[in-house]
Amino acid sequence: MNLSRLVERWAAQTPDRVALNFQGEDFTCGALWTRTQNMTRALAGLGIRKSDRVAFLGYNNPEMLVLLFALSRLGALLVPLNWRLTANEHRVVLADCSPAALFFESEFAEHAAGLPVAAKVRLGEALPEADPLIAGDDADEMLIVYTSGTTGTPKGAVLTQSALLWNAFNSIHAHDLGQSDHVLSPLPMFHVGGLNNQTLPALLAGAMVTLHRRFEPGLWLADVAARKPTFSLLVPATLQAVINHPDWAATDLSSLRLLNTGSMVVPGSLIRAFHDRGVPVGQIYGATETAPIATVLMAQDAFARPGSAGKAALHSEVRLVEGEIQVRGPNVMRRYWNNPDATAAVMTADGWFRTGDLGRWDEEGFLWIDGRSKDLIISGGENIHPAELENVLADCASISESAVIGIEDAKWGEAACAIVVLKPGASLDEPGVLALFKDRIARYKHPRRVIFAQSLPRNAMGKVQKFELKKLVTPLAPNA
């Protein structure tokens, strides 16, 4: 069996039920399955066979899902491309995975023309068809998702069809997701967060999906009010955009049984804004390499444990080894594409994935994320977790966004440096920023430098690219 049964079985049982809504158009279960069959024949006409790779460049589109299901029938792999990247960055990715074909939306035609792929297909273009060999199986590699590059070096995490299914089971458990539910999906599906946290699980569970082409805070609010979804997923940057929107206060959010978030440490101020509106904010912790669901904060725990990453998902094991979070389960990636050394560096012999993230358990067994191990600041022998400082900055009404990084310090080895973006019209200087930490955290943890910036560099899922921020600063002098 292959992943396409997510649509095939529902098409057989409820062909006229709406599975997906996109830009005002409803797609029934039967229609999605018909499109999947047509796409399978078109791929066969292009000569796509088992283990071939096919790239997709475009915004969220039902055709990307159709392509995924069709490829699963053939046993081939989808490589979703981050449309925010430059052509040069895409060339690096494509050179690594060597796709046999590239499907692209019309908006990206000029961009696609310069990419080194022999067969290029514009969405909607008529293709010759051939009888396909249905060779796909749950054990087959299905998806290559290139890491978001917080380290600056993307790697292709290879997920099997089975990993996507087990991850979907984790999501169904995390949301208590069923046929009466409705998921509003605004995040980019080139990332496992947008594709796998709620979208694919909803299709497996028989829930309806409203898919947004791109995230727009006003559209998200309008569709929550008009379409009454029970679930949605936002990362910190999009949470902030929704809260800042003029329609925020007047929008009816009562249909949401749970709003999930993730992307490492989520500022408490963002969570409180939704809790104050009666919407429980859960949390999903994981990584591209875990498909991504490893731990979940469920609705019943959301108000009591705001900001926690929750407990292990139903089909995942989670442990801490010297503070590092490690994950094992059927949802974990098989390997990094073409990179056995990088695979060996993160996968133990008995199947544990070393996330590189630091965490701790509380007395009730809930996981709390302290940040990336590489981001840990060791100042004079004392550990400083940037997330602790970032939460203080997030509570300041004058600050739009912020990040804390470690910088070289001649006396202490390392010191904390705060990068701050002020809200329009706000007036706050370096002493004012430093005063925020007084009596809140130990003195040795306080930043020794504050840098004001116009914006923070972020990847597609809103994670701050701290390796880029480090380029803004120089080491502190001995007497600084």
GURO-141209 format. One record per residue (C-alpha): residue in one letter; x, y, z. Coordinates in nm, 2 decimals. Layout:
GURO-141209
[node "A"; [X; Y; Z]],
...
end
This chain:
GURO-141209
[node "M"; [0.00; 0.00; 0.00]],
[node "N"; [0.11; 0.36; -0.06]],
[node "L"; [0.03; 0.70; 0.08]],
[node "S"; [-0.23; 0.78; -0.19]],
[node "R"; [-0.48; 0.57; 0.01]],
[node "L"; [-0.54; 0.89; 0.21]],
[node "V"; [-0.75; 1.01; -0.08]],
[node "E"; [-0.84; 0.68; -0.25]],
[node "R"; [-1.02; 0.53; 0.05]],
[node "W"; [-1.22; 0.84; 0.13]],
[node "A"; [-1.31; 0.88; -0.24]],
[node "A"; [-1.45; 0.53; -0.24]],
[node "Q"; [-1.65; 0.59; 0.08]],
[node "T"; [-1.76; 0.95; 0.06]],
[node "P"; [-1.69; 1.07; -0.30]],
[node "D"; [-1.90; 1.39; -0.27]],
[node "R"; [-1.77; 1.51; 0.07]],
[node "V"; [-1.56; 1.82; 0.05]],
[node "A"; [-1.20; 1.74; 0.14]],
[node "L"; [-1.03; 2.07; 0.05]],
[node "N"; [-1.12; 2.43; -0.01]],
[node "F"; [-0.88; 2.66; -0.20]],
[node "Q"; [-0.95; 3.01; -0.30]],
[node "G"; [-1.32; 2.96; -0.29]],
[node "E"; [-1.33; 2.63; -0.48]],
[node "D"; [-1.43; 2.31; -0.32]],
[node "F"; [-1.25; 1.98; -0.40]],
[node "T"; [-1.44; 1.67; -0.32]],
[node "C"; [-1.27; 1.34; -0.22]],
[node "G"; [-1.37; 1.20; -0.55]],
[node "A"; [-1.22; 1.49; -0.74]],
[node "L"; [-0.89; 1.47; -0.56]],
[node "W"; [-0.87; 1.10; -0.64]],
[node "T"; [-0.95; 1.16; -1.00]],
[node "R"; [-0.68; 1.43; -1.02]],
[node "T"; [-0.43; 1.19; -0.85]],
[node "Q"; [-0.50; 0.92; -1.11]],
[node "N"; [-0.46; 1.17; -1.39]],
[node "M"; [-0.13; 1.30; -1.24]],
[node "T"; [0.00; 0.95; -1.20]],
[node "R"; [-0.05; 0.89; -1.58]],
[node "A"; [0.11; 1.22; -1.66]],
[node "L"; [0.41; 1.14; -1.45]],
[node "A"; [0.44; 0.80; -1.62]],
[node "G"; [0.43; 0.99; -1.95]],
[node "L"; [0.72; 1.20; -1.84]],
[node "G"; [0.91; 0.88; -1.77]],
[node "I"; [0.90; 0.91; -1.39]],
[node "R"; [0.97; 0.58; -1.22]],
[node "K"; [1.04; 0.44; -0.88]],
[node "S"; [1.30; 0.63; -0.68]],
[node "D"; [1.30; 0.93; -0.92]],
[node "R"; [1.28; 1.28; -0.77]],
[node "V"; [1.04; 1.54; -0.88]],
[node "A"; [1.07; 1.90; -0.75]],
[node "F"; [0.78; 2.15; -0.70]],
[node "L"; [0.82; 2.53; -0.70]],
[node "G"; [0.52; 2.73; -0.61]],
[node "Y"; [0.29; 2.86; -0.34]],
[node "N"; [0.04; 2.64; -0.16]],
[node "N"; [-0.17; 2.47; -0.42]],
[node "P"; [-0.39; 2.15; -0.42]],
[node "E"; [-0.18; 2.04; -0.72]],
[node "M"; [0.12; 1.99; -0.49]],
[node "L"; [-0.08; 1.75; -0.28]],
[node "V"; [-0.20; 1.57; -0.59]],
[node "L"; [0.16; 1.55; -0.71]],
[node "L"; [0.26; 1.40; -0.37]],
[node "F"; [-0.01; 1.13; -0.38]],
[node "A"; [0.07; 1.05; -0.75]],
[node "L"; [0.44; 1.01; -0.67]],
[node "S"; [0.36; 0.79; -0.38]],
[node "R"; [0.18; 0.55; -0.62]],
[node "L"; [0.49; 0.53; -0.84]],
[node "G"; [0.74; 0.50; -0.55]],
[node "A"; [0.90; 0.83; -0.65]],
[node "L"; [1.00; 1.13; -0.43]],
[node "L"; [0.87; 1.49; -0.40]],
[node "V"; [1.12; 1.77; -0.34]],
[node "P"; [0.93; 2.08; -0.24]],
[node "L"; [1.13; 2.39; -0.30]],
[node "N"; [1.12; 2.70; -0.07]],
[node "W"; [1.00; 2.97; -0.30]],
[node "R"; [1.17; 3.23; -0.09]],
[node "L"; [1.51; 3.11; -0.19]],
[node "T"; [1.72; 3.25; -0.48]],
[node "A"; [1.79; 3.07; -0.80]],
[node "N"; [2.15; 3.02; -0.68]],
[node "E"; [2.02; 2.86; -0.36]],
[node "H"; [1.79; 2.63; -0.55]],
[node "R"; [2.08; 2.52; -0.78]],
[node "V"; [2.26; 2.40; -0.47]],
[node "V"; [1.96; 2.19; -0.37]],
[node "L"; [1.89; 2.06; -0.72]],
[node "A"; [2.25; 1.96; -0.77]],
[node "D"; [2.23; 1.76; -0.45]],
[node "C"; [1.91; 1.56; -0.53]],
[node "S"; [1.91; 1.56; -0.92]],
[node "P"; [1.54; 1.57; -0.99]],
[node "A"; [1.41; 1.42; -1.31]],
[node "A"; [1.14; 1.69; -1.34]],
[node "L"; [1.04; 2.03; -1.20]],
[node "F"; [0.67; 2.14; -1.17]],
[node "F"; [0.63; 2.51; -1.12]],
[node "E"; [0.36; 2.78; -1.10]],
[node "S"; [0.34; 3.05; -1.36]],
[node "E"; [0.47; 3.31; -1.12]],
[node "F"; [0.80; 3.13; -1.11]],
[node "A"; [0.84; 3.07; -1.48]],
[node "E"; [1.14; 3.30; -1.51]],
[node "H"; [1.30; 3.16; -1.20]],
[node "A"; [1.24; 2.80; -1.32]],
[node "A"; [1.39; 2.87; -1.66]],
[node "G"; [1.74; 2.91; -1.50]],
[node "L"; [1.73; 2.59; -1.30]],
[node "P"; [1.92; 2.28; -1.41]],
[node "V"; [1.63; 2.04; -1.46]],
[node "A"; [1.57; 1.87; -1.80]],
[node "A"; [1.20; 1.83; -1.78]],
[node "K"; [1.00; 2.14; -1.66]],
[node "V"; [0.63; 2.15; -1.64]],
[node "R"; [0.41; 2.45; -1.58]],
[node "L"; [0.11; 2.37; -1.36]],
[node "G"; [-0.20; 2.33; -1.59]],
[node "E"; [0.01; 2.23; -1.89]],
[node "A"; [-0.13; 1.93; -2.08]],
[node "L"; [0.11; 1.63; -2.07]],
[node "P"; [0.12; 1.31; -2.26]],
[node "E"; [0.00; 1.02; -2.05]],
[node "A"; [0.12; 0.66; -2.02]],
[node "D"; [0.01; 0.35; -1.82]],
[node "P"; [0.18; 0.38; -1.49]],
[node "L"; [0.36; 0.10; -1.30]],
[node "I"; [0.21; 0.13; -0.95]],
[node "A"; [0.51; 0.03; -0.75]],
[node "G"; [0.49; 0.26; -0.44]],
[node "D"; [0.49; 0.11; -0.09]],
[node "D"; [0.49; 0.25; 0.26]],
[node "A"; [0.86; 0.16; 0.30]],
[node "D"; [0.96; 0.38; 0.01]],
[node "E"; [1.13; 0.71; 0.05]],
[node "M"; [0.87; 0.98; -0.03]],
[node "L"; [0.98; 1.33; 0.06]],
[node "I"; [1.31; 1.52; 0.06]],
[node "V"; [1.28; 1.83; 0.27]],
[node "Y"; [1.58; 2.05; 0.29]],
[node "T"; [1.65; 2.18; 0.63]],
[node "S"; [1.56; 2.54; 0.69]],
[node "G"; [1.92; 2.64; 0.72]],
[node "T"; [1.95; 2.80; 1.06]],
[node "T"; [2.31; 2.68; 1.04]],
[node "G"; [2.35; 2.81; 0.69]],
[node "T"; [2.40; 2.46; 0.53]],
[node "P"; [2.08; 2.29; 0.41]],
[node "K"; [2.06; 1.91; 0.42]],
[node "G"; [1.79; 1.70; 0.26]],
[node "A"; [1.60; 1.50; 0.52]],
[node "V"; [1.45; 1.19; 0.36]],
[node "L"; [1.11; 1.09; 0.50]],
[node "T"; [0.94; 0.76; 0.40]],
[node "Q"; [0.58; 0.72; 0.31]],
[node "S"; [0.54; 0.53; 0.64]],
[node "A"; [0.70; 0.83; 0.83]],
[node "L"; [0.43; 1.06; 0.69]],
[node "L"; [0.16; 0.82; 0.80]],
[node "W"; [0.29; 0.77; 1.15]],
[node "N"; [0.34; 1.15; 1.19]],
[node "A"; [-0.02; 1.19; 1.08]],
[node "F"; [-0.13; 0.94; 1.35]],
[node "N"; [0.07; 1.16; 1.60]],
[node "S"; [-0.12; 1.46; 1.48]],
[node "I"; [-0.46; 1.30; 1.50]],
[node "H"; [-0.38; 1.21; 1.86]],
[node "A"; [-0.25; 1.56; 1.94]],
[node "H"; [-0.56; 1.73; 1.81]],
[node "D"; [-0.82; 1.46; 1.88]],
[node "L"; [-0.88; 1.51; 1.51]],
[node "G"; [-1.20; 1.36; 1.34]],
[node "Q"; [-1.43; 1.38; 1.05]],
[node "S"; [-1.63; 1.67; 1.19]],
[node "D"; [-1.32; 1.89; 1.22]],
[node "H"; [-1.20; 2.17; 0.99]],
[node "V"; [-0.84; 2.27; 0.96]],
[node "L"; [-0.73; 2.62; 0.84]],
[node "S"; [-0.39; 2.57; 0.68]],
[node "P"; [-0.20; 2.89; 0.60]],
[node "L"; [0.17; 2.79; 0.64]],
[node "P"; [0.39; 2.70; 0.34]],
[node "M"; [0.37; 2.33; 0.25]],
[node "F"; [0.73; 2.32; 0.13]],
[node "H"; [0.81; 2.28; 0.50]],
[node "V"; [0.70; 1.98; 0.71]],
[node "G"; [0.52; 2.22; 0.95]],
[node "G"; [0.28; 2.34; 0.68]],
[node "L"; [0.24; 2.00; 0.51]],
[node "N"; [0.25; 1.75; 0.79]],
[node "N"; [0.14; 1.91; 1.12]],
[node "Q"; [-0.23; 1.94; 1.02]],
[node "T"; [-0.29; 1.93; 0.64]],
[node "L"; [-0.20; 1.56; 0.56]],
[node "P"; [-0.34; 1.44; 0.90]],
[node "A"; [-0.67; 1.61; 0.83]],
[node "L"; [-0.70; 1.44; 0.49]],
[node "L"; [-0.62; 1.10; 0.66]],
[node "A"; [-0.88; 1.17; 0.94]],
[node "G"; [-1.15; 1.27; 0.70]],
[node "A"; [-1.15; 1.63; 0.82]],
[node "M"; [-1.19; 1.93; 0.58]],
[node "V"; [-0.89; 2.15; 0.49]],
[node "T"; [-0.91; 2.52; 0.39]],
[node "L"; [-0.58; 2.58; 0.23]],
[node "H"; [-0.44; 2.94; 0.20]],
[node "R"; [-0.21; 3.01; -0.09]],
[node "R"; [0.01; 3.23; 0.13]],
[node "F"; [-0.02; 3.34; 0.48]],
[node "E"; [-0.20; 3.68; 0.52]],
[node "P"; [-0.31; 3.78; 0.87]],
[node "G"; [-0.62; 3.95; 0.75]],
[node "L"; [-0.73; 3.65; 0.54]],
[node "W"; [-0.66; 3.42; 0.83]],
[node "L"; [-0.88; 3.62; 1.06]],
[node "A"; [-1.15; 3.66; 0.80]],
[node "D"; [-1.16; 3.28; 0.74]],
[node "V"; [-1.16; 3.20; 1.11]],
[node "A"; [-1.47; 3.42; 1.14]],
[node "A"; [-1.65; 3.30; 0.82]],
[node "R"; [-1.55; 2.94; 0.78]],
[node "K"; [-1.53; 2.84; 1.14]],
[node "P"; [-1.23; 2.61; 1.15]],
[node "T"; [-1.17; 2.40; 1.46]],
[node "F"; [-0.79; 2.39; 1.43]],
[node "S"; [-0.51; 2.60; 1.28]],
[node "L"; [-0.13; 2.63; 1.31]],
[node "L"; [0.07; 2.95; 1.33]],
[node "V"; [0.44; 3.01; 1.41]],
[node "P"; [0.55; 3.30; 1.63]],
[node "A"; [0.60; 3.54; 1.35]],
[node "T"; [0.25; 3.47; 1.21]],
[node "L"; [0.10; 3.48; 1.56]],
[node "Q"; [0.24; 3.83; 1.60]],
[node "A"; [0.11; 3.94; 1.26]],
[node "V"; [-0.24; 3.82; 1.35]],
[node "I"; [-0.24; 3.99; 1.69]],
[node "N"; [-0.11; 4.32; 1.53]],
[node "H"; [-0.38; 4.32; 1.26]],
[node "P"; [-0.66; 4.58; 1.29]],
[node "D"; [-0.93; 4.31; 1.28]],
[node "W"; [-0.78; 4.11; 1.57]],
[node "A"; [-1.00; 4.25; 1.85]],
[node "A"; [-1.33; 4.22; 1.66]],
[node "T"; [-1.28; 3.88; 1.50]],
[node "D"; [-1.48; 3.59; 1.64]],
[node "L"; [-1.23; 3.31; 1.73]],
[node "S"; [-1.47; 3.09; 1.92]],
[node "S"; [-1.47; 2.81; 1.66]],
[node "L"; [-1.11; 2.72; 1.74]],
[node "R"; [-1.08; 2.42; 1.97]],
[node "L"; [-0.71; 2.45; 1.96]],
[node "L"; [-0.45; 2.68; 1.79]],
[node "N"; [-0.12; 2.50; 1.76]],
[node "T"; [0.22; 2.66; 1.74]],
[node "G"; [0.59; 2.56; 1.75]],
[node "S"; [0.92; 2.67; 1.60]],
[node "M"; [1.13; 2.64; 1.92]],
[node "V"; [1.06; 2.87; 2.21]],
[node "V"; [0.73; 3.07; 2.17]],
[node "P"; [0.72; 3.40; 2.36]],
[node "G"; [0.47; 3.39; 2.64]],
[node "S"; [0.31; 3.72; 2.54]],
[node "L"; [0.19; 3.57; 2.21]],
[node "I"; [0.04; 3.28; 2.39]],
[node "R"; [-0.13; 3.50; 2.64]],
[node "A"; [-0.29; 3.71; 2.37]],
[node "F"; [-0.49; 3.41; 2.25]],
[node "H"; [-0.55; 3.27; 2.59]],
[node "D"; [-0.71; 3.60; 2.69]],
[node "R"; [-0.95; 3.54; 2.40]],
[node "G"; [-1.03; 3.19; 2.53]],
[node "V"; [-0.84; 3.00; 2.26]],
[node "P"; [-0.61; 2.73; 2.39]],
[node "V"; [-0.26; 2.74; 2.24]],
[node "G"; [-0.10; 2.40; 2.21]],
[node "Q"; [0.25; 2.34; 2.10]],
[node "I"; [0.42; 2.09; 1.87]],
[node "Y"; [0.79; 2.03; 1.91]],
[node "G"; [1.00; 1.85; 1.65]],
[node "A"; [1.22; 1.90; 1.35]],
[node "T"; [1.23; 1.85; 0.98]],
[node "E"; [1.40; 1.52; 1.05]],
[node "T"; [1.11; 1.40; 1.28]],
[node "A"; [0.84; 1.48; 1.02]],
[node "P"; [0.80; 1.69; 1.25]],
[node "I"; [0.58; 1.58; 1.55]],
[node "A"; [0.79; 1.45; 1.84]],
[node "T"; [0.61; 1.61; 2.14]],
[node "V"; [0.27; 1.77; 2.18]],
[node "L"; [0.10; 2.00; 2.43]],
[node "M"; [-0.26; 1.90; 2.41]],
[node "A"; [-0.57; 2.13; 2.45]],
[node "Q"; [-0.65; 2.01; 2.80]],
[node "D"; [-0.30; 2.12; 2.92]],
[node "A"; [-0.26; 2.44; 2.72]],
[node "F"; [-0.39; 2.69; 2.98]],
[node "A"; [-0.20; 2.52; 3.27]],
[node "R"; [0.13; 2.48; 3.09]],
[node "P"; [0.16; 2.77; 2.85]],
[node "G"; [0.49; 2.76; 2.65]],
[node "S"; [0.56; 2.39; 2.73]],
[node "A"; [0.64; 2.15; 2.44]],
[node "G"; [0.42; 1.90; 2.62]],
[node "K"; [0.48; 1.53; 2.63]],
[node "A"; [0.59; 1.27; 2.38]],
[node "A"; [0.35; 1.21; 2.09]],
[node "L"; [0.17; 0.88; 2.08]],
[node "H"; [0.41; 0.71; 1.84]],
[node "S"; [0.74; 0.89; 1.94]],
[node "E"; [1.00; 0.83; 2.21]],
[node "V"; [1.17; 1.13; 2.36]],
[node "R"; [1.47; 1.13; 2.60]],
[node "L"; [1.72; 1.38; 2.73]],
[node "V"; [2.09; 1.29; 2.71]],
[node "E"; [2.31; 1.55; 2.89]],
[node "G"; [2.02; 1.80; 2.83]],
[node "E"; [2.00; 1.73; 2.45]],
[node "I"; [1.66; 1.62; 2.32]],
[node "Q"; [1.67; 1.29; 2.13]],
[node "V"; [1.38; 1.14; 1.94]],
[node "R"; [1.31; 0.79; 1.82]],
[node "G"; [1.01; 0.65; 1.63]],
[node "P"; [0.86; 0.55; 1.29]],
[node "N"; [0.82; 0.92; 1.20]],
[node "V"; [1.20; 0.99; 1.21]],
[node "M"; [1.38; 1.04; 0.88]],
[node "R"; [1.57; 0.75; 0.72]],
[node "R"; [1.88; 0.96; 0.62]],
[node "Y"; [2.01; 1.28; 0.48]],
[node "W"; [2.02; 1.26; 0.10]],
[node "N"; [2.37; 1.20; -0.03]],
[node "N"; [2.52; 1.28; 0.30]],
[node "P"; [2.62; 0.97; 0.51]],
[node "D"; [2.86; 1.17; 0.73]],
[node "A"; [2.58; 1.42; 0.83]],
[node "T"; [2.34; 1.13; 0.89]],
[node "A"; [2.59; 0.95; 1.11]],
[node "A"; [2.65; 1.26; 1.31]],
[node "V"; [2.28; 1.29; 1.42]],
[node "M"; [2.15; 0.93; 1.42]],
[node "T"; [2.26; 0.68; 1.68]],
[node "A"; [2.31; 0.31; 1.61]],
[node "D"; [1.98; 0.23; 1.78]],
[node "G"; [1.77; 0.48; 1.59]],
[node "W"; [1.77; 0.79; 1.81]],
[node "F"; [1.78; 1.13; 1.63]],
[node "R"; [2.00; 1.38; 1.81]],
[node "T"; [1.81; 1.71; 1.77]],
[node "G"; [2.08; 1.95; 1.90]],
[node "D"; [1.81; 2.12; 2.10]],
[node "L"; [1.83; 2.15; 2.48]],
[node "G"; [1.54; 2.08; 2.71]],
[node "R"; [1.43; 1.99; 3.06]],
[node "W"; [1.14; 1.79; 3.22]],
[node "D"; [0.93; 1.95; 3.49]],
[node "E"; [0.80; 1.76; 3.79]],
[node "E"; [0.48; 1.66; 3.59]],
[node "G"; [0.68; 1.52; 3.30]],
[node "F"; [0.63; 1.81; 3.06]],
[node "L"; [0.91; 1.91; 2.83]],
[node "W"; [1.04; 2.27; 2.82]],
[node "I"; [1.27; 2.38; 2.54]],
[node "D"; [1.58; 2.59; 2.63]],
[node "G"; [1.71; 2.65; 2.28]],
[node "R"; [1.97; 2.51; 2.04]],
[node "S"; [2.28; 2.36; 2.19]],
[node "K"; [2.49; 2.56; 1.95]],
[node "D"; [2.32; 2.87; 2.07]],
[node "L"; [2.40; 2.81; 2.44]],
[node "I"; [2.62; 3.09; 2.57]],
[node "I"; [2.88; 2.99; 2.83]],
[node "S"; [3.00; 3.30; 3.01]],
[node "G"; [3.26; 3.26; 3.28]],
[node "G"; [3.17; 2.89; 3.31]],
[node "E"; [2.80; 2.97; 3.36]],
[node "N"; [2.54; 2.86; 3.10]],
[node "I"; [2.30; 3.12; 2.96]],
[node "H"; [2.00; 3.01; 2.75]],
[node "P"; [1.91; 3.28; 2.50]],
[node "A"; [1.54; 3.18; 2.52]],
[node "E"; [1.53; 3.30; 2.88]],
[node "L"; [1.65; 3.65; 2.78]],
[node "E"; [1.43; 3.65; 2.47]],
[node "N"; [1.12; 3.60; 2.68]],
[node "V"; [1.21; 3.90; 2.88]],
[node "L"; [1.25; 4.11; 2.57]],
[node "A"; [0.92; 3.98; 2.43]],
[node "D"; [0.73; 4.12; 2.72]],
[node "C"; [0.84; 4.48; 2.64]],
[node "A"; [0.56; 4.68; 2.46]],
[node "S"; [0.82; 4.88; 2.27]],
[node "I"; [0.99; 4.58; 2.11]],
[node "S"; [0.86; 4.43; 1.79]],
[node "E"; [1.10; 4.13; 1.78]],
[node "S"; [1.43; 4.04; 1.93]],
[node "A"; [1.69; 3.77; 1.95]],
[node "V"; [1.99; 3.70; 2.18]],
[node "I"; [2.32; 3.56; 2.05]],
[node "G"; [2.65; 3.48; 2.21]],
[node "I"; [2.95; 3.69; 2.11]],
[node "E"; [3.32; 3.66; 2.20]],
[node "D"; [3.43; 3.83; 2.51]],
[node "A"; [3.80; 3.86; 2.61]],
[node "K"; [3.73; 3.84; 2.98]],
[node "W"; [3.44; 3.59; 3.01]],
[node "G"; [3.49; 3.39; 2.69]],
[node "E"; [3.14; 3.47; 2.57]],
[node "A"; [2.87; 3.72; 2.66]],
[node "A"; [2.51; 3.77; 2.56]],
[node "C"; [2.42; 4.03; 2.29]],
[node "A"; [2.06; 4.14; 2.23]],
[node "I"; [1.94; 4.22; 1.88]],
[node "V"; [1.63; 4.44; 1.91]],
[node "V"; [1.38; 4.56; 1.65]],
[node "L"; [1.16; 4.85; 1.79]],
[node "K"; [0.80; 4.90; 1.70]],
[node "P"; [0.72; 5.20; 1.48]],
[node "G"; [0.73; 5.52; 1.69]],
[node "A"; [0.88; 5.35; 2.00]],
[node "S"; [1.17; 5.51; 2.18]],
[node "L"; [1.40; 5.28; 2.37]],
[node "D"; [1.78; 5.31; 2.40]],
[node "E"; [2.04; 5.06; 2.52]],
[node "P"; [2.01; 5.14; 2.89]],
[node "G"; [1.64; 5.10; 2.86]],
[node "V"; [1.67; 4.76; 2.71]],
[node "L"; [1.93; 4.65; 2.98]],
[node "A"; [1.70; 4.77; 3.25]],
[node "L"; [1.43; 4.52; 3.14]],
[node "F"; [1.64; 4.24; 3.29]],
[node "K"; [1.69; 4.40; 3.64]],
[node "D"; [1.54; 4.18; 3.91]],
[node "R"; [1.41; 3.93; 3.66]],
[node "I"; [1.72; 3.72; 3.59]],
[node "A"; [2.06; 3.68; 3.74]],
[node "R"; [2.31; 3.96; 3.67]],
[node "Y"; [2.56; 3.73; 3.49]],
[node "K"; [2.30; 3.65; 3.23]],
[node "H"; [2.23; 4.01; 3.13]],
[node "P"; [2.33; 4.11; 2.78]],
[node "R"; [2.65; 4.31; 2.76]],
[node "R"; [2.56; 4.47; 2.43]],
[node "V"; [2.24; 4.58; 2.26]],
[node "I"; [2.22; 4.62; 1.88]],
[node "F"; [1.92; 4.78; 1.72]],
[node "A"; [1.82; 4.64; 1.38]],
[node "Q"; [1.54; 4.71; 1.12]],
[node "S"; [1.44; 4.34; 1.11]],
[node "L"; [1.56; 3.99; 1.20]],
[node "P"; [1.66; 3.74; 0.93]],
[node "R"; [1.42; 3.45; 0.94]],
[node "N"; [1.37; 3.13; 0.75]],
[node "A"; [1.04; 3.02; 0.60]],
[node "M"; [0.89; 2.90; 0.93]],
[node "G"; [0.98; 3.21; 1.12]],
[node "K"; [1.30; 3.08; 1.29]],
[node "V"; [1.56; 3.35; 1.34]],
[node "Q"; [1.88; 3.28; 1.15]],
[node "K"; [2.13; 3.35; 1.43]],
[node "F"; [2.43; 3.27; 1.21]],
[node "E"; [2.33; 3.58; 1.01]],
[node "L"; [2.30; 3.79; 1.32]],
[node "K"; [2.65; 3.70; 1.44]],
[node "K"; [2.78; 3.89; 1.13]],
[node "L"; [2.64; 4.21; 1.28]],
[node "V"; [2.87; 4.22; 1.58]],
[node "T"; [3.24; 4.22; 1.67]],
[node "P"; [3.41; 4.07; 1.98]],
[node "L"; [3.40; 4.27; 2.30]],
[node "A"; [3.73; 4.43; 2.40]],
[node "P"; [3.89; 4.33; 2.73]],
[node "N"; [3.78; 4.65; 2.91]],
[node "A"; [3.44; 4.68; 2.74]],
end
